């Protein structure tokens, strides 16, 4: 695929950025802002420039690290992932096109001062000319931008110098006519005036010496334009009476008429037309690069990345952008376009400030030659300020931004997601943080205090089945010098008095006591045996566990019984209300397991699940088999981070560890790479098959449906399902993050 030629120097970069800003922001919006905030509109322009500064600094840093075409889209896509990158790319593309349409239609009224012409046809004709100029090449466009900006600034300078002596202090009183709310509303309205400051980043691939020219171009143009805005708006307020400029279609011309006469008005008309045309020109130049960059990454059809062999420009992308611009001019009300462009620009700048945090915290290659000062407080200020301003934009603008966002999300899931495997730096930052938190909790779980385990029976079982549960419980408590409590919970009808039931001991109860006492001799742990009679077994189990203060309940349960699936099971109630962990055992025998399979549901292994596995494996000198679902399509960074997590987890265990990747049904797939420090690879290495499985249970029925993946294929060996106590269950947000990032 072809690359773009680097032929834009610092003067051209400054001209493109200044030309992109000085347009509708000074020749159209002051009238509306004056009507909203009164003379304090001067402060609104200054405040808006300050609030843009964090995004400008952030974008300057990222542009020196990634000087490729795409700008906002590129940075957010790389930092926050392709989903938010799609939203930023599509939204900024439309936002710039909207601002270009606003500039063209807003500039035509200045022409109407000298010529009697219809607005829309002239705007459409100007748009067509600019589209053609952009198709001819970026170099021709950059030179045109330098000429336009030079003439425009000369005319505006004449207006400022000629009008400064006519400023009347009385015109600024009262200053805050709209109050604090009016000031913020005006700041939000004029915020779009500075949107062009970061357009240079979208053509960074064409900038000479980007490490130097991009930061200088962005920050230099922002400082210059902010000062110019404040001077011009202050003069407009100071030389006219209240109400003269407010709601005017040509506010700068009306101000010039009061100070510099007919010749001055003519100069302002020329400046306004040039400024608004340059804004539209820069908008086409920059916005057309967004589909170009998105196409290179597979988020939109590849044809949009085609570069003209004759002119070296992304011709299809420019043509599509031009078609959107023409449609906006012809059919969409300009006021609605301006509101939508401003609101979405604020949202994009918020994302830009968040993205730089993702890059600095992430592990991906990121080496900027320019660094934003006062990080991260500069970015925090930008995010908070943007959120405050967005609340002042009104329902229509916010609703429009939501529509564009939803449409972008829909496009991503329908078209882009099947075609991309990348993920943003932020995803890996969250994954590493989640993994480290889980590892810390796992280390604590492995160092638990001595505890008791309750083995609960609700019916008579064979000697073999009881022996399996008792041996399992003994292995769990032995490393902690704990105790096993074995209780038969007998349930009698409500009509039968409990006193009568406790006075009579059935033959089955006698056999239970004798059998349990006989089995306890060989366990090498303390064992208490008892029987409890109640009208409700599930309540009795929970109440006894709470009274005794046991750390875990071990009981038999067939995980996939039809009755449990359709009608529920009393054990589900025990799981939800128990004061401790609950271990449900699908009992198929337990006799010194050689290989213990630790199964993941796709997220990190639960600390209590790991503690159970380690205790059993340690007591039996077993090997632990880490079973992790294989992702059909996975980013390389995800694979590296997950592998690091598994390696650190293996370091916490005191037994040999082997790793396999599998589908969610438990079928093994290709072996994973060998992990250091005692972790051997799986697959066809001749390793033994597991004879005990330890899995994590769903949090509870509803959350499990959302965040937990049930294994549908039962094992042909004993399986322990660990249900941690609710106090150690991750919250909804963390469980969601575990499922998404792992």
N, C-alpha and C positions, 0 to 999 in steps of 0.2 A: 504494500500500500504506500502511496506517495506521501511525502511530508511537505509542509509549507515552508516557503523561503523566508529566512530571517533578514528583513531589509528595512525595519522600522526603527529609527534612532530616537533619542530622547526628545528632541523638538516635536517629532511626530507623535510620540507617546503623550506628551503634555497637551498637544493640540487635540488629539482624539479625546482625552479625558475631559479637558476643559470644554471642548465643543459639545460633548455628550451631556454636560451639566448645564451650561449657560444656554437655556432655551426656554421651555415652558416655565421653568422655575422662576425666572425673573420677568418674563414678558406676559405671562398668563396668570400664574397662581397668586401674585401679590394682591390682586383685586379681591379674590375670594378670601384670602387670609386676613386682609384688612377688615373685611366685613365681619370676620369671626373674632378677631382679637384686638382690633383697633391699633393704635401706635405701637403696642407691644409686639407687633409682627416683626419688628426689627430684632427683638430678642428671640423670637421663634426661629428665625433663620440662623441665628448664632447657635441656639440650642440644638437645632437639627444637625448642624455641622459637627458639633461636639459629639452627638450621639452616633454619627456615622463613623467617627474616627476609630473606634475599636474594630469595626468590620474592615476598615481600610488598612489598619495595621495588621490584622489577622490575614487578610488577603495578600498583602505585600509579602509577608513571611512565606505563605504557602506558594505564592507565585515563583519565588526564588528556588523553592524546593522542587516544584513541578512546572517548569515553563513549557506547558503544552497547551494547545488550543482547547478551549472548553470552559476555563475560568470557574465560575461558581459551581457549575455542574461537576466539573472534574474534581474539585476539592471535596465537595460534599459526598460525591460518589465514592471516592477513595477513603474518606474519613468515616462516613456514617453508613456506607453500604449502598448497593445499587438501587434499593427501593427509594431511599431519600434522595439519592442522586437523580433518579428519574423525576421525582417531584420537583427538585430544584432546577433540573435542565429544562423540563417542559414549562414550568411556571416562569422561570426567568426569561426563557425564549418569548413567551407570550407577553410578559411584562414589558420587555424592551420593545417589542412590536407595538404594544399599546401606547407606550410613551412616544414612539416615533409617529404614530397616527395623531396623537394629541399635539405634538409639535407642528406637524404640517397644517392641520386644520386651525390650530391656534395662531399660526403665523399669517394665514391668509387675511384675517381682518386688518392687519397692518397694511397689506397691499390695497385693501379697499379704501384706505384713506386717499390714495392717489389714483386708483383705477376702480371702475365699477365692474367688478368681476364676481361670478358665483363662487362660493367657498369650496364646495366639494369637487367640482371639476378641476379647479386649479390645484387643489391638494393631491388629487389623483395623478395629475400630469407631473407634478414635482416628484411624487413617489416613484413613478415609472422611470424618470430620468435618473434618480439616485440608485435604483435597482440596476440599471444598465451600467452606471459608473462602477458599482461594486463588482459586477460580473467581469469588468475589464481588468481588475487586479487590485490587490491591496496597496501596491506602491502608488498607483494613480490615485487611489482613494486617500491615502495618507497625505500626499501633496496637496490635494484639494482641501483636506481638513486644515492644513497649516494656513493656507491662503484665507479660508473662511474665518478662522479664529483671529487672525491678525487684523483683518478689516473690521470684524465685529468688535474687538477690544478697543480699537482706535475710536470707533464711533461712541461706544459706551464711555470711554475716557473723556471724550469731548463733553458728553452729557453731564458727567460727574463734576468736571472742572467748571463748566459753565453754570451749573445750578447750585454749587455748594454755598455761594455767597447769598443765595436767596432763601436759605433755610430759616424758618421761623420757629423759635422754641415753643411758642404757644400752641403750635399744631401738635405737639407731643403730649398735651395735657387735656384730660387725664390719660395716663399712660396705659394702665391696665383696665381698659373699658370692658373687656370680656372676662376679667378675673383670671384666676389660675386655670380654670377649666378651659377658658377661651384660648389661653396661651398654649396649653397642651394640644388642644384641637388644631390650632394653627400650625404647631410644630409637626403634628402628624400629617397635615395636609401638604406642607412644603417639603416633607422628608424626601419625597420622590425627586425633588430638585437636585439631590446629591447622588441619585442612583447611578449616574454615569461615571462616578469616580472610580469604580472598580471594573469598568468595561475593558480597561487595558488588559486585565488578567485573562480575558476571554480570547485575546489575540496574542497571548504571551509567546506562542510558538513562532511568531513572526518578528519578535523584538530582538534587536541586536543587544548583546551583553545584558541579558535579562536580570542577572544578579544585581546590577547597578541601576539600570534604566527603569525597571518596573517599580521598585520602592520609591525612587525619586519622582517618577511620573505620577504615581498614585497620591503620595503625601503632598508633593508640591502642588499639584492641581487642586487638591482639597483645600489646602490653606489659602491659596490664591483665590479660589472661587468663593469660599466662605467670606473672606474680607470684601470681595467685590459685591456679593449679595447684600451684605450688611450696609455697605456704603450706598448702593443704589436704592435700596428700600428705605433707608433713613432719609435720603434726599427726596424720594417720592412722597413720604409722609410729611416732611418738613416744608415743602414748597407748595402744597395744595391744602385746601380746606377739607375738613372732614366730609366724606361722602362723595367727593369729586372722583377719586380713583376707585373706591369700592364698587364692585360689580361692573367695572368698565371692561370692555372687550380688548381695549388697547391701553392699559394702565400706564405704561412707560411713555407712550406718545402723549397722553393727556398731561402727564407731569412735565414733559419737555415743552409742551405748548405754553406752559405758565412761566417758563424761565428762559429758554433759548430761542424762542420764536419759530418761524416757519422753516428756516434752514436747519435748525436743531431738530425739529420734528422729522424732517426728511432724513437726517442722519440716523435718528432713532429707528425710523421705518426700515432703512437699509440694514441697520444692526439687528433688528428684530427678525427680519426675513432671513438674514444670513445665520443668525443664531439658531433659529428653529429648523432651518434646513440642515445645518450642521448636526443638530441633535438627531434628526431623522436619519441622516447619513451615517453617523456613528452607531445608531441603533441597528441599522441594517447590517453594517460591518460586523458588529459584535454578536447580535442575536443569531445570525446565520451560522456562526461557529458552534452553537450549541447542538443542533442536530448533527453537524459534522462530527463533533467529538462523541456524541452518544452513539452514532452509527458505528464508529470505530470500536466501541465497547460492546456492541451487540444489543443495545437497548432499543434501537429503532432500526428499520431496514438498512442494509449495508449500502444501498444505492445512494443514500444521503451523504456518504463519505467520499463520493467520487470527486476527484480533482480535475479540473479542465487542463488538458495537455497544452493548450495554446496560451491560456492566461494564468494558470497555476492557482486558480481559485476554486472553492467548493461550489460549483455552479448550480447543482441541483438543490443544495441547501439554501443558497441565496435566492433561487427562484421560488422555492416553497415559502421562505420568509417573506419575500415580496408579495406573494399571493395573499398571505395572511394580512399583511399591512394594508393592501388595497381593499380587502374585504372589510377590515375594521373602519377605514375611512368612509367607505360607502354605506355601511349598514348599522354601525354601532354608535350610540350616543357618546360623545366625547367625555362628558362629565362622568359617566359610568366607567369608561375606560381609565380615566385618570385615577378615580378612587380605587379601582381594582389593582392598577399598577403600583400605587403607593402602598397599599396594605400588603400585597404579596412581597414587595421589596423589603419591607420591614421584617417579614417572616424569614425571608432568605438570609438577611443579614444576621438574624438571630442564629440560624443554623450555621452560618459561617463562623460565628464566635464560638459555638459549641464544637465545631469540627476541629479547630486548632487544638483544643484540649484532647480530642481523640488521637490526633497525630502525635502529640508529645507524650501521651501516656502509652501509646501502642508500641508494638514490637516491629512494625514494618519499617522499611528503609525510609528515613526522613531526615534530610540534612540541609536545612535552609541556610543561606548565606546572610540573611537578615532575620532578626528575631524581634518579635513584638515586645516592647518594654512593659514592665509592671505586670507580667503574666502571673496568675490568671485574673487579677483584679480588673484589668482593662476589659477582658472578655465578659466578666460578670456584670460590669457596668453596662456594656453594650446589650447584653441579654435582658437585664432588668429594664433598662430604658426602652428597648424595643417593645417589651410586653406592656409597659405603661402606655406607650403611644398607640399600640394596636387597639387598645380599648376605646380610643377616641375616634376611630375611623368610621364608625357607624355600621349598622346591620348589613347594608347592601354590599359594602366592600368585603366584610368578613365572610358573608355567604358566598360571594363570588370566589374568594380564595379557597373556600372549602370545596366548591364545585371543581375547580381546577385540580385541587389536591386529590379528591376522590377519583376523578378521571385519570390522573397520572398513576394512582395506585392500581386502578383497574387495568390500565395498559400494561403495567409492570407484570402483574400476575398472569395476564392472558398471553402477552407476547414475550416479554423480556426474561422472566424468571426461568422458563425452560431452556434459555440460551446462555445464561451466565452462571458461573460458579464462584464469582468473587464475593468477598464480604469486606465491609469497612473496618478501619482500624478500631472504631468504637466497639464493634462486636467482639473483637479479640480482647480489648481492655476489660469489658464486662465478663467475658469468659474466664480470663485469668483471675479476676477479683473473686468471682463466684467459686472457682476451683480452689483458690487459696483459703477462702472462708470455710469451705467444706473440709479441706485437709486439716485445718486448725481444729475444727469440731471433731474430726475423726481421731486426731491425736489425743484429745481429751477423753473421748469415749473409750479408747484403748487403755487409758490409765484410770479407769473407773474404780471407785471404792469397793470393798467387799460387799457382796449383796446376796440376797436370797432369791430363789426361783421357785415359783409355785407350779407344780404339775397337777393340772386339774382333770379329773375324770368325771364323766356324767353317766357312765354305764360300765358294765363289766366288760373287760377286755382280756384278750389272751395274754399268757405269760410273755410271749415273744414281743407283742406290741408294747406292753408296759415296760419290758426291759429296755426296748429301744428308746422310749421317752426318758426313762430314768438315767440311762447312760448318757444321753444327750444333755440332760439337765446337769448331771454331775460334771461333764466336760466344761460346761459354761461357768460353773461356780468354782471349780477347783483352782484356776489361776488366781482367784480373788479370796481364797480361804472362806468361801461362802457355804450356804446351807441349802439343801433341797427340801421343800415342803410338799408332800404328796397327799392330796385330799380327794376323796370321792364325794361329789356333790349329788345327793339323792333328792329328787323332787317328788313330793307326794301331792295328791289332790287337795284342793282348798277345803274340801269337806272333812278331811282327816286331820285331827289335832296333832300338832307337832310333838307334843309331849308323849303321845302314844307311839309315834313313829320312832322316837329316840330310845324308847324303853326296849324295843324288840330289835334284835340283830338277826338279819337274814343270813342263810348259808352263803350267799354271794358276798356279803360284807365280811364274813369270817374268812372266806377264801382270799378276798382282797387284802386284808390285814396280814395274813400269813404269807401270801405271795410277795407283797411289798417288803415285808421284813426280811424275807429270804433274799430278795434281790439286792437290798441295801447293803448287805454284808460285803459285797465285792466292789462297792463304788468308791471307797476311800474318801468319802465326804460325810458330813453329818446329815442325817435324814430324819425328818419328822413325818409321822403318818397320822392321818385323821379322817373323820367322816363328818359331813355336815348335811343335815336334813332341812329342807326349806320348801316353800310353796312355789318359789321362782328361782330356778337354778342360776340364770344369768345375773340376777341381782345378788344372789348369794356369793357368786364368784367375785364380783366386783367389790362387794362389801368386805369379804374376807381379805382380799388383796390389799385394800386400803387399811384395814385394821392391823394386819400383820406388817405392812410396810414393805412388801416384796418389790423387787426391781423388775421382775418379768413374770409373765404367765405363759406356760407352755401347755398346749392342749392340741388334741388331734382335730383335723378338719380337712375334708375333701374339697379342694379349691373349686372344682368345676362341676359340683353337683347341680343337677337341673333345678332342684327345689331351691337351692341357694340363689340361683340366677333369677328365678321368676318370682318367688314369694318372700325372699329374704331369709335370714337365718339368725337364731338367737346369738350366735357367735359374733355377728356383725355389730350387735348392740354392745357386746362385751368389748369389742375393739374400740368402739367410739367412747365408751364411758370408763374404761379401765384407768386406774391411777398410775399405770406403769406401761412398759412395753408389752406387747402381746406377740408370741411366736406361735403361728398356726402351722401344724406339722401334717403334711400328707404322708402318712407313715407307711413306708414299704421296707422297713428294716433299717437298723443302725448298728454297725459292728466295725469299729475302727476304720472310718472312711480314709482311703488313700488319697483321693483327689476331691477337693471341695470346690464346687463351681460357684463363683460369685457373679451374679447376673445383674447387668445394668439395664435399665429401661430406656436408655438414651441420654439420661442426665448423669451427673456425677453419682458415685456410689454413696448411699446413705451411711452416715457414721455408725449408727447402731447395727446396721446390716454388716458392715465391715468388722465391727467388734465381735459379733457372734461368729463370723467366719474365722477370724483370727484365733479366738478362744478354742474353737473345735479343732482347727488345723494344728495349733500348737500342742494340744493334748494328745493328738494322734500322729504327730510327725507327718502331717499331710502336706500335699502340694495344693496351692490355691490356683484355680483357673479363672482368670478375669475374662468374663464373657461380655463383650461390648458390641452393640449393634453396628454393623457396617453401613456407612452412608453410600448410596449409589453415586451421588454427586456431592463432592465435598471440597471446599477450598483448602489449599495447601497449608495455610496458616492455621486453620482449624485442626487439621491432622497433627501438626507440630505441637500445638498447645495441648490437645487431648493426650498425645503421647507423653508430654512432659508431666501432665497430671497423673497419668497411670504410673510413670516412673517414680514420682514422689510418693504416691500411694504405696507402691511396692516397698519403698524404703521404710515405711512405717510398720510393715508386717514383719513378723519374725520367722517366716517360713518361705520356701521357694515359691516363686510366682511365675505363671505362664499366661500369656495373653492370646486370646483368639477374638476374631471379629465374626459376627453372625448377624443374620436377619432377626427380626423380632419374634420369629417362631422358633428360635433356638437352633436353626440349622447353621452349621459352620460354613464360613466362606473362606476366602484366601487368608493366610496367616498374616499377622501384623509383623512389622519389623521388630527385630530384637531390641529389648529395652535393657539398659545398663543396670548394674547393681542387683544381680540375682534374678532378673526377669528373662525368661527364655521364650523364644518364639513358639507359636503353635503351628497347627496344620499337620503336615505329613512328617513330623519329626519323631513319630513313634511314641508320643506321650500317652499315658494311661487315660482312659475315659473316666469321667467323673462318676462318683457313686453317692454324692450328696449335693444338692443345690440349695443355695441361699439367695432369696430374692426379696425385693422390697415390695411391701403391700401398698395399695392405693391409700391416699390420705383418708378419704371416705368416699361414699358412692358418687356424689356430684362432682367434687374436685377431681376424682380419679377419671371421670369421663372426659374432663377437659385436658388434664395435664399428664395422666399416667397411661402408659401403653401396656395393656394386659398381654402376657404371653399366652397364646391360645393353645399351644401344644404342650400337654403335660409330660413330665419326665417319667421314665420307667424306673426311677430310683427315688429315694426319699427327698422331699422338698420342704424347706422351711421358709415360710413367708413372714418377714419381720415387719410388724406395725409399730413404729416408734410412738411413744406417748405424745399427745398433741403439743406439749410444751417444747418438744424438740423437733416438731414438724416445721419445715420452712413455710413462710407466709406465701400468700397467693402470688405476690409480685416476684419473689425469689424463685418459687417453683416454676413460674412461667418463664423466667429468664433461664433457668436451668434447662428447660425443655427446648428453648429457642436456640441458645448459644452453644449447647453441647450436642 
